Amino acid sequence: MAANIDNAKAQMRKGILEYCILSILSKGDAYASQILAELKSAEMIVVEGTLYPILTRQKNQGLLSYRWEESPQGPPRKYYTLTYTGIESLFALDKAWSELVNQINVIRKG
């Protein structure tokens, strides 16, 4: 039973990762390590192998853009920025999230 619960939790996390990434970037530009650190600090355990495909997909969908900046410690860093389309998508996801939470609360309170 615990494996089923762990699997369900993993699927829920996976389903909202794109929303979380947009939310993080709404606070300001960030590079992948910063995004990973914020996700991990919220106990949304994510590895680079999961993050980069999402960032690429969001960029290809026009939700993000990026720029390279020199780093004082090592190679240049790719900073991600929300585009106007990304901001609009985040607003739509905020609304959808609120609706979903309300729907679940109605079901749970029965």
C-alpha positions in Angstrom: 0.0 0.0 0.0 2.8 2.4 0.8 4.2 2.0 -2.7 0.9 3.0 -4.2 0.8 6.1 -2.0 4.4 7.0 -2.9 3.5 6.5 -6.6 0.4 8.7 -6.3 2.4 11.4 -4.6 5.1 11.2 -7.3 2.5 11.5 -10.0 0.9 14.6 -8.3 4.3 16.2 -8.0 5.1 15.5 -11.6 1.8 17.0 -12.7 2.5 20.3 -11.0 6.2 20.8 -11.7 5.6 23.0 -14.8 3.3 25.2 -12.7 5.9 25.4 -9.9 8.7 26.3 -12.4 6.6 29.2 -13.8 5.8 30.3 -10.3 9.5 30.4 -9.3 10.4 32.4 -12.4 7.5 34.8 -11.8 9.7 36.1 -8.8 12.6 36.8 -11.1 15.1 35.3 -13.6 16.9 32.2 -12.5 19.3 29.6 -13.7 18.6 25.8 -13.4 20.5 25.3 -10.2 18.5 28.1 -8.5 15.3 26.6 -9.7 16.4 23.1 -8.4 17.3 24.6 -5.0 14.0 26.3 -4.6 12.1 23.1 -5.6 14.2 21.1 -3.1 13.7 23.7 -0.3 9.9 23.1 -0.8 10.6 19.4 -0.6 9.7 18.9 -4.3 12.6 16.6 -4.9 13.7 17.0 -8.6 16.8 16.1 -10.4 18.5 17.9 -13.3 17.4 15.1 -15.7 13.8 16.0 -14.9 14.2 19.8 -14.9 16.0 20.4 -18.2 13.3 18.7 -20.4 10.6 20.8 -18.8 12.6 24.0 -19.3 13.2 23.1 -22.9 9.5 22.2 -23.4 8.4 25.5 -21.8 10.9 27.4 -24.0 9.6 25.7 -27.1 6.0 26.6 -26.1 7.1 30.2 -25.8 6.6 30.4 -22.0 10.2 31.1 -21.3 13.2 32.7 -22.9 16.8 32.6 -21.8 20.0 34.5 -21.9 23.6 33.6 -21.1 25.4 35.5 -18.4 29.1 35.2 -17.4 29.5 33.7 -14.0 32.2 34.7 -11.5 32.5 31.0 -10.6 32.8 28.9 -13.6 31.2 28.8 -17.0 28.4 31.1 -18.2 24.9 30.5 -16.8 21.7 30.3 -18.7 19.1 32.5 -17.0 15.5 31.7 -17.7 12.8 34.5 -17.9 9.1 34.3 -18.2 7.7 35.6 -21.5 4.4 37.5 -21.7 2.9 34.2 -22.8 4.4 32.5 -19.8 2.9 35.1 -17.5 -0.5 34.6 -19.1 -0.1 30.8 -18.7 0.8 31.3 -15.0 -2.3 33.3 -14.4 -4.4 30.6 -16.1 -2.7 27.9 -14.0 -3.3 29.9 -10.8 -7.0 30.0 -11.6 -7.1 26.3 -12.5 -5.2 25.4 -9.3 -7.7 27.4 -7.2 -10.6 25.7 -8.9 -9.1 22.3 -8.4 -8.4 22.9 -4.7 -12.0 24.1 -4.3 -13.4 21.0 -6.1 -11.3 18.7 -4.0 -12.5 20.4 -0.8 -16.1 20.0 -1.9 -15.5 16.3 -2.5 -13.7 15.8 0.8 -16.3 17.6 2.8 -18.9 15.7 1.0 
